Amino acid sequence: MFGIKAKNRDPKIKLDTLRKTGEIPAVFYGAGQKNTPISVSNVEFKKVWHKAGESSALKITTLDGIIDAIIHEVQTDPVTSEPIHVDFLAIDMNKKLKVKVPLEFTGISGAVKSGLGTLVKVMYEVEIEALPKDLPQNLVADISTLETLQSQILVSDIRIPTGVTVITHANDVVASIAEQVEEKEEVVAPVDLSAIEVEKKGKKDLPAGEAGEEGSVSTSIIENKKEN
């Protein structure tokens, strides 16, 4: 089982100050445990998080003892994606848990490789129930079985470890193949430059008496000046 060491955290200490020391502010609660503020090493937590994910059980070693828990929620920085706060859910190792486990897609689809279609991932996680010791980090979906446009992977096609019960409906589609559609280039009609040239010439060749409203206004102003 995975494990991580934790320090008791003083809620009065500013979180940014704590993060600058290489610690991540955290908290654990549940299974009869009171809401307890702690902190964990940034480096150590990322190693455990990468291996355990948010479904595998782990042991948190504190000054007051060892807590069985799972990583319940991780808040990350929107720019750097670094973890900035962690919620640990304390658990009873003798009671089953319902959790959502991520899917890992492996293999090469024949339909995709041949250019027949593109892979469509319909589902990214599956809900399961199991004792904490039996919780898997992820479930594997093998896309090598997708050979035609009619091929699909259902929840029932995923290999489930011993001791795990799937809650997600067995007939739900996990992945399928969509037909490859070629993009057609838009045909742009050529511009008739001769028509534009004729229009320009027409404006220049108007007779003096057909100069339009602007010419008429100018003439009337000159005549008024003469009369005055």
C-alpha positions as CSV (number, residue, x, y, z in Angstrom):
1,M,0.0,0.0,0.0
2,F,1.1,3.5,-0.7
3,G,2.1,5.8,2.2
4,I,2.9,9.4,2.9
5,K,4.1,11.4,5.9
6,A,2.1,14.4,7.1
7,K,2.7,17.3,9.5
8,N,0.1,19.0,11.7
9,R,-0.7,22.3,10.2
10,D,-1.5,25.6,12.1
11,P,-4.5,27.1,10.3
12,K,-3.2,30.6,11.2
13,I,-0.2,30.1,8.9
14,K,-0.8,31.7,5.5
15,L,-1.1,29.0,2.8
16,D,1.2,30.8,0.4
17,T,3.9,30.9,3.0
18,L,3.6,27.2,3.6
19,R,3.8,26.4,-0.1
20,K,7.0,28.4,-0.4
21,T,8.6,25.9,2.1
22,G,7.8,23.0,-0.3
23,E,4.7,21.9,1.6
24,I,1.2,21.5,0.3
25,P,-1.7,22.4,2.6
26,A,-4.1,19.5,3.1
27,V,-6.9,18.1,5.3
28,F,-8.3,14.7,6.1
29,Y,-11.8,13.8,7.3
30,G,-14.3,11.0,7.2
31,A,-14.6,7.5,8.8
32,G,-15.1,9.0,12.3
33,Q,-12.1,11.3,11.9
34,K,-12.5,15.0,12.7
35,N,-11.6,17.6,10.1
36,T,-7.9,17.8,10.6
37,P,-5.6,20.3,8.8
38,I,-2.2,18.9,7.8
39,S,0.6,19.5,5.2
40,V,2.5,17.1,3.0
41,S,5.7,17.4,1.1
42,N,5.1,18.6,-2.5
43,V,7.7,16.2,-3.9
44,E,6.5,13.2,-1.9
45,F,2.9,13.8,-2.7
46,K,3.3,14.1,-6.4
47,K,5.1,10.8,-6.5
48,V,2.3,9.1,-4.6
49,W,-0.4,10.9,-6.6
50,H,1.2,9.7,-9.8
51,K,1.3,6.1,-8.7
52,A,-1.9,5.8,-6.6
53,G,-4.2,8.2,-8.5
54,E,-7.4,9.1,-6.7
55,S,-8.8,5.6,-6.1
56,S,-6.0,3.6,-4.5
57,A,-5.8,3.4,-0.7
58,L,-2.8,4.9,1.1
59,K,-1.6,5.3,4.7
60,I,-1.0,8.8,6.1
61,T,1.5,8.9,8.9
62,T,0.8,11.7,11.4
63,L,2.1,12.6,14.9
64,D,-1.1,11.1,16.2
65,G,-0.9,7.8,14.4
66,I,-1.6,6.3,10.9
67,I,-4.8,7.1,8.9
68,D,-6.1,4.9,6.1
69,A,-7.3,7.2,3.3
70,I,-7.7,7.9,-0.4
71,I,-6.9,11.1,-2.3
72,H,-10.4,12.6,-2.5
73,E,-9.7,15.9,-4.2
74,V,-6.7,17.8,-5.5
75,Q,-6.8,21.5,-6.3
76,T,-4.2,22.6,-8.9
77,D,-2.8,25.9,-10.0
78,P,-4.6,27.0,-13.2
79,V,-1.3,28.1,-14.8
80,T,1.3,25.6,-13.7
81,S,-1.0,22.6,-12.9
82,E,1.0,22.2,-9.6
83,P,-1.1,20.8,-6.7
84,I,-1.9,23.6,-4.2
85,H,-4.3,21.8,-1.8
86,V,-5.3,18.2,-1.1
87,D,-8.3,16.6,0.5
88,F,-7.8,13.1,2.0
89,L,-10.8,11.0,2.8
90,A,-10.2,8.7,5.8
91,I,-11.7,5.2,5.1
92,D,-12.5,2.0,6.9
93,M,-10.4,-0.8,5.3
94,N,-13.2,-3.3,6.1
95,K,-16.0,-1.3,4.2
96,K,-16.5,-1.2,0.5
97,L,-16.1,2.1,-1.3
98,K,-17.8,3.4,-4.5
99,V,-15.3,5.4,-6.6
100,K,-14.7,6.4,-10.2
101,V,-11.6,4.9,-11.8
102,P,-10.0,6.4,-14.9
103,L,-9.7,4.4,-18.1
104,E,-6.4,3.8,-19.7
105,F,-6.6,3.2,-23.5
106,T,-4.0,0.8,-24.9
107,G,-3.3,-0.9,-28.2
108,I,-3.6,0.2,-31.8
109,S,-7.0,0.2,-33.6
110,G,-6.9,-1.4,-37.1
111,A,-9.7,0.9,-38.3
112,V,-7.6,4.0,-37.3
113,K,-4.3,2.6,-38.6
114,S,-5.8,1.9,-42.1
115,G,-7.4,5.3,-42.3
116,L,-10.9,3.8,-42.3
117,G,-12.1,6.0,-39.3
118,T,-11.1,7.9,-36.2
119,L,-11.2,6.8,-32.6
120,V,-14.0,8.3,-30.5
121,K,-13.5,8.0,-26.7
122,V,-17.0,8.1,-25.2
123,M,-16.1,7.4,-21.6
124,Y,-13.0,8.3,-19.6
125,E,-13.9,6.7,-16.2
126,V,-15.9,3.9,-14.8
127,E,-17.6,3.7,-11.4
128,I,-16.8,0.7,-9.3
129,E,-17.2,-0.7,-5.8
130,A,-14.6,-2.6,-3.8
131,L,-12.8,-2.9,-0.5
132,P,-10.0,-0.3,-0.2
133,K,-7.3,-3.0,-0.6
134,D,-8.8,-4.1,-4.0
135,L,-9.3,-0.6,-5.5
136,P,-7.4,-0.5,-8.8
137,Q,-5.5,2.7,-10.0
138,N,-7.2,2.4,-13.4
139,L,-8.9,0.1,-15.8
140,V,-7.6,-0.8,-19.2
141,A,-9.6,-0.5,-22.4
142,D,-7.9,-2.3,-25.4
143,I,-8.7,-0.5,-28.6
144,S,-7.0,-3.1,-30.8
145,T,-10.4,-4.8,-31.1
146,L,-11.7,-1.8,-33.1
147,E,-11.3,-3.1,-36.7
148,T,-14.4,-1.8,-38.5
149,L,-16.8,1.2,-38.5
150,Q,-19.3,-1.0,-36.5
151,S,-16.7,-1.9,-33.8
152,Q,-17.4,-0.7,-30.3
153,I,-15.9,-1.3,-26.8
154,L,-18.5,-1.7,-24.1
155,V,-18.1,-1.5,-20.3
156,S,-18.7,-5.3,-20.3
157,D,-15.6,-5.7,-22.5
158,I,-13.2,-4.3,-19.9
159,R,-11.3,-6.8,-17.8
160,I,-12.2,-6.2,-14.1
161,P,-9.9,-7.3,-11.3
162,T,-11.0,-9.8,-8.6
163,G,-13.0,-8.2,-5.8
164,V,-14.2,-5.3,-7.9
165,T,-17.8,-4.8,-8.9
166,V,-18.7,-2.4,-11.8
167,I,-21.6,0.0,-11.1
168,T,-21.6,1.7,-14.5
169,H,-24.0,0.0,-16.9
170,A,-22.4,-3.0,-18.7
171,N,-23.9,-1.9,-22.1
172,D,-22.6,1.7,-22.0
173,V,-20.2,2.5,-24.9
174,V,-16.6,3.2,-23.9
175,A,-15.1,3.8,-27.4
176,S,-16.1,3.5,-31.0
177,I,-15.0,4.3,-34.6
178,A,-16.3,7.3,-36.6
179,E,-16.0,7.3,-40.4
180,Q,-13.1,9.4,-41.7
181,V,-14.5,12.4,-43.6
182,E,-12.3,14.2,-46.1
183,E,-12.4,18.0,-46.0
184,K,-13.3,19.6,-49.3
185,E,-11.6,22.8,-50.4
186,E,-13.9,25.7,-50.9
187,V,-13.9,26.9,-54.5
188,V,-13.7,30.7,-54.7
189,A,-15.1,32.3,-57.9
190,P,-12.5,34.5,-59.7
191,V,-13.0,38.3,-59.6
192,D,-14.1,39.9,-62.9
193,L,-11.4,42.7,-63.1
194,S,-12.8,44.0,-66.5
195,A,-16.1,44.9,-64.9
196,I,-14.4,46.9,-62.2
197,E,-12.4,48.8,-64.8
198,V,-15.5,49.6,-66.9
199,E,-17.2,51.0,-63.8
200,K,-14.2,53.3,-63.0
201,K,-14.1,54.6,-66.6
202,G,-17.8,55.3,-66.6
203,K,-17.5,57.7,-63.7
204,K,-14.7,59.6,-65.3
205,D,-16.4,59.9,-68.7
206,L,-19.6,61.6,-67.5
207,P,-20.6,64.8,-69.5
208,A,-20.1,68.1,-67.7
209,G,-23.9,68.6,-67.3
210,E,-24.3,65.3,-65.5
211,A,-21.9,65.8,-62.7
212,G,-24.5,64.9,-60.2
213,E,-25.7,66.6,-57.0
214,E,-22.2,67.8,-55.9
215,G,-21.7,69.6,-59.2
216,S,-25.1,71.3,-59.0
217,V,-24.5,72.5,-55.4
218,S,-21.1,74.0,-56.4
219,T,-22.6,75.8,-59.5
220,S,-25.5,77.3,-57.4
221,I,-23.0,78.7,-54.9
222,I,-21.0,80.5,-57.6
223,E,-24.2,82.0,-59.2
224,N,-25.3,83.3,-55.8
225,K,-21.9,85.0,-55.4
226,K,-22.2,86.7,-58.8
227,E,-25.7,88.1,-58.0
228,N,-24.5,89.5,-54.7
